């Protein structure tokens, strides 16, 4: 029962005493919130309170909660090739164990697409969240997919083909080495 004059958050009913929230989630969509909580490894249940979730949101929340792999939304740049699109979206990625503070590497794609051509294009300055694929100028690394974690110079051997959507950038800090993840194309387009 609510008591007049006492802020809701300070009232002693058992639900408000046990419910925990993160201020950093305040402006994030429910799907990003759940993926972030799952990556933290600190939860085993989720309760949605103080808001009404739609049937679609509840369905998506359930799928994410019970999924074996985290998903990261990506907006692609104009000019992405068919083979680059396949590299990004047709199968799982694995975060290499030899971590770098500059990029998250998914190197198995370079073996999977070894016979494909990766011509240089979109060799832009690299910024955090950019989705990268090494082009043919990078020799044995041709076809390797990375996600930039820091700003870097691009010497022309790396194609910038997309960007992690802003809401999902928080997830990159929680991916652990050897974790599998999938990239999902966002409706957002980048030029």
C-alpha positions in Angstrom: 0.0 0.0 0.0 1.3 3.4 -0.9 1.8 5.9 1.9 1.0 9.6 1.1 3.9 11.9 1.4 6.6 9.2 1.2 8.4 8.8 -2.1 7.5 5.6 -3.9 11.1 4.4 -4.0 11.4 4.6 -0.2 8.2 2.7 0.6 8.8 -0.7 2.3 6.8 -3.1 0.2 8.7 -6.2 -0.7 8.8 -5.6 -4.5 10.4 -2.1 -4.2 12.9 -3.5 -1.7 14.1 -6.2 -4.0 13.8 -4.6 -7.5 17.1 -3.2 -8.8 17.6 -1.0 -11.9 20.6 0.5 -13.7 20.5 4.2 -14.4 22.5 3.6 -17.6 19.5 1.7 -18.9 17.1 4.6 -18.6 17.2 5.6 -22.3 18.0 2.3 -23.8 15.4 0.1 -25.5 14.3 -3.1 -23.6 16.2 -5.4 -25.9 19.6 -3.7 -25.4 18.9 -3.7 -21.6 18.3 -7.4 -21.6 21.4 -8.2 -23.8 23.5 -6.0 -21.5 22.2 -7.8 -18.4 22.8 -11.2 -20.0 26.4 -10.3 -20.9 27.1 -9.1 -17.4 26.8 -12.8 -16.2 25.3 -11.5 -12.9 21.6 -12.3 -13.4 19.5 -15.4 -13.8 16.1 -13.7 -14.1 14.6 -10.5 -15.4 11.5 -8.7 -14.1 9.9 -5.9 -16.2 8.3 -3.3 -13.9 7.1 0.3 -14.0 6.3 0.0 -17.8 4.2 -2.0 -20.1 6.0 -4.2 -22.5 4.3 -5.0 -25.8 3.7 -8.6 -26.9 6.5 -8.2 -29.5 8.9 -6.9 -26.9 8.1 -9.8 -24.5 8.7 -12.3 -27.4 12.0 -10.7 -28.3 13.0 -10.5 -24.6 12.3 -14.2 -24.2 14.3 -15.1 -27.4 17.3 -13.0 -26.2 17.1 -14.3 -22.6 17.2 -17.9 -23.8 19.6 -17.5 -26.7 23.0 -19.1 -26.6 24.7 -16.2 -28.4 24.5 -12.5 -28.0 23.4 -10.4 -31.0 24.8 -7.0 -31.9 22.9 -4.6 -34.3 24.9 -3.1 -37.2 24.0 -0.5 -39.7 25.9 -1.0 -43.0 27.5 1.6 -45.2 26.5 2.2 -48.8 28.6 0.1 -51.2 29.0 -3.0 -49.0 29.6 -6.0 -51.3 27.6 -9.2 -51.4 30.5 -11.2 -49.9 31.1 -8.7 -47.1 27.4 -8.9 -46.3 27.7 -12.7 -46.1 30.7 -12.4 -43.8 28.7 -10.2 -41.4 25.3 -11.8 -41.3 25.3 -15.4 -42.5 26.9 -17.1 -39.5 28.2 -16.7 -36.0 31.4 -14.9 -35.1 33.9 -15.8 -32.4 35.8 -13.2 -30.4 39.5 -14.3 -30.6 41.2 -15.1 -27.3 44.2 -12.9 -27.9 42.4 -9.6 -27.1 43.4 -6.2 -28.3 42.4 -2.9 -26.8 42.0 -1.6 -30.3 39.7 -4.2 -31.9 37.5 -7.2 -31.4 38.7 -9.8 -33.9 36.6 -12.5 -35.6 39.3 -14.2 -37.7 37.5 -17.4 -38.8 35.8 -15.6 -41.7 39.1 -15.1 -43.5 39.4 -18.9 -43.8 35.7 -19.4 -44.7 35.9 -16.8 -47.5 39.6 -17.3 -48.5 38.7 -17.7 -52.2 36.6 -14.6 -52.4 37.8 -11.2 -53.5 37.9 -8.3 -51.1 38.8 -5.2 -53.1 39.7 -2.0 -51.3 36.9 0.5 -50.8 35.6 2.7 -48.0 39.0 2.9 -46.5 37.9 5.6 -44.1 39.4 6.8 -40.8 38.5 4.0 -38.3 36.3 5.0 -35.3 35.0 3.1 -32.3 32.1 0.8 -33.4 33.1 0.6 -37.0 32.7 -2.8 -38.6 35.9 -3.7 -40.6 37.0 -6.3 -43.1 40.6 -6.6 -44.2 40.9 -6.3 -47.9 43.2 -8.1 -50.4 46.0 -5.6 -49.6 46.3 -7.2 -46.1 47.5 -10.5 -47.5 46.8 -13.5 -45.3 44.3 -11.5 -43.2 42.1 -10.8 -46.2 38.4 -11.4 -45.2 39.0 -11.1 -41.4 36.1 -9.2 -39.7 36.8 -6.8 -36.8 34.9 -4.3 -34.7 37.0 -1.2 -33.8 37.2 -0.3 -30.1 39.4 2.7 -30.5 40.0 5.3 -33.2 42.8 4.3 -35.6 44.5 5.4 -38.8 43.5 3.4 -41.9 46.4 2.6 -44.2 44.1 1.4 -47.0 44.1 -2.3 -46.1 40.9 -2.2 -44.2 37.4 -1.7 -45.6 35.0 0.1 -43.2 31.6 -1.5 -44.0 29.3 -0.6 -41.2 28.9 0.6 -37.6 27.5 -0.9 -34.4 24.3 1.0 -33.6 24.8 3.5 -30.9 22.5 1.7 -28.3 24.6 -1.5 -28.7 28.0 0.1 -28.2 27.7 -0.7 -24.5 27.7 -4.4 -25.3 31.2 -4.4 -26.7 32.7 -3.8 -23.3 31.0 -7.0 -22.0 31.9 -9.5 -24.7 34.5 -11.9 -23.4 37.3 -13.6 -25.4 36.2 -16.8 -27.1 32.5 -15.8 -26.9 30.3 -16.4 -29.9 28.1 -13.6 -31.2 26.0 -12.7 -34.2 25.6 -9.5 -36.1 22.1 -8.4 -37.1 21.4 -5.8 -39.7 19.7 -2.7 -38.4 17.2 -0.8 -40.5 19.5 2.2 -39.9 21.6 3.1 -43.0 25.0 4.8 -43.0 26.5 6.8 -45.9 
